[in-house]
Amino acid sequence: MKRFGKHLFAILPTLLFAGIASADTLIVNCSTASGPTELVSQAITCGQFNIGGATLSSVSIAVNGGIAGSITLTNGDVNNPQSGSGTTTTSFSFGPLNGFSFVNPIYPASFTTGLQALTAGQTATFGGGGIGSGSLGNDNTLFGDYSGGGFFDIFVSTSTFFSSGGTGGSFSAAQSSNANATAVVTYTYDVAAVAPEPSTISLFGMGLLGFSFLARKFKVRN
């Protein structure tokens, strides 16, 4: 019993203060920027961090999006069949953000017709789409732009490359596409530590005194 009492007093600080500080995350889904390619500095709007009594320790941003559209192949030879294909590839780049360091483009998205056989004089249109994703990294120091309860913007731009080819000299191709992009912000924060109230400590101390009295009484009887 005496040994148990010593152990109980030894863990008293842990019992009083354990669990009063913790780390957690808040995930915010941002708006979507979209339009015909090319996108030029279109804004993705994200909510700032605003939890009372909490301190930010890190901000990370993941981005994703894609393209959708069509590719039209034309066999200009009215006498002979031809084969050909077309591929659309769009690269996504993002504007600078305080506290973040990344290299553009962040990710590509593409779609292709694959090799298609066209009869003499035929024109055919093929729909398609592609998606991509990437990360803008982490900010561990500069939180001014990302906290306060308002909003901040991430600007996205695209650059599209179209390639095509056919078996004859009368083959042609054209594309039309739209792009979209969004972001997910993860805020990592620490909840402020709160010391136990004096009344709580007093009650706990009274309980220990009572326990000590019972232990002494038990020892005398034995």
Number of C-alpha atoms within 10 A of each C-alpha: 11 11 7 10 13 10 11 13 12 11 10 14 10 10 12 15 13 10 10 12 12 12 13 12 14 13 15 16 14 20 17 16 21 20 14 14 19 17 22 13 15 20 21 20 18 21 19 20 27 15 14 8 10 17 17 22 17 17 25 17 19 16 22 20 21 24 27 20 18 21 23 17 27 23 27 20 17 11 10 13 16 22 17 21 22 24 20 26 19 27 21 27 21 21 14 15 16 12 15 16 11 15 9 12 15 17 18 22 21 20 21 20 19 11 12 15 17 21 18 15 16 15 15 14 13 15 15 16 18 18 18 18 17 16 15 19 14 18 19 14 13 15 18 11 15 22 18 13 11 12 14 17 18 21 20 22 22 21 15 18 11 16 13 18 16 21 13 15 11 14 21 18 21 16 19 14 20 17 26 22 27 23 24 17 21 18 22 19 19 16 16 14 13 11 10 11 9 9 9 10 12 11 11 15 13 11 12 16 12 12 13 15 12 12 15 14 11 11 11 8 6 6
